[in-house]
Every structure is written in C-alpha cells, then in structure tokens.
Amino acid sequence: MSKVKITLVRSLSGRPGIQRKTVAALGFKKTNHSIEKELNPAVSGMIDTVRHLLKVETI
C-alpha cells in the first residue's frame, strides 16, 4: 500500500455530525493539521467522505 499526506484545509464549522466524526476518526485535531496514513480501503472511504475539506498528497 502507498502512503498519503492528508491536510485538513477547511473548517468544520457548520458541518454535519457525520463529517465531524469522520475527520476526528482520521486523527485531525484542528485546521491545517497534517497526518500521514497508509492508504487502505477504510482510509480511502473516509477521505472520499470529506474530500471537500482535505488536501491529499501521495508520498
């Protein structure tokens, strides 16, 4: 599997609860926080759910 660098670039203000929970499950604490994850089907699905809030880069 490949690794991806994910950055939360949009705020969670006014977002539905499912999107807030998905962002928290990915491990984000605040806006402009970056994390690295192994890309697997579960992580890929979470990224697709909140793609409009994230910036995703392949490592």
N, C-alpha and C positions, 0 to 999 in steps of 0.2 A: 504494500500500500504506500501511497505517497503522503507527504506531509503538506499541510496548508497553514498559512498565517492568516488569521481572521482578526479584523479590527472592527469594533463597534463604532460607527461613524455618525449614527443618528440617535437622538434621544428617545427614551421610552415613554415620555410624557404623552398621555392621551392614547396609548396603545392598548389593545385588548389584553386581557389577562393571559391568554394562551401564548401570545408573543412575549410577554414579560417573563413567563415561566420558561419558555424555550431559551431565551437569552441567558437567564440565570443557570439553566442546565448546561449550557455551553461553557460557563465559567466566567462570564463577564461581571465586573463589579461596577464600572462606570463608563461613560462615553470616552472614546479614544483609547480604550484599553485594548491591547493586542494579546492574542494567545496563539500557540501552535498546537495543532491536533493532527493525529493520524486520520487520514480520510478513509472512513468505512461507511457502510450503508446507513447506519444510525446517525452519524455526524452529518453526512450528506443530506439526509432528510431534514435535520434541524436547520442546516444552513439554508436549504430551499424555502423553509417556512418563513424565515426572517431575512431573506436575501436583500430586501429593500433597505435594511438597517445596517448592513455589513459591507465591508470591503474584503474580498477574498483573494489571496495571492498564493500561487503554488511555490513551494520551496524546492 
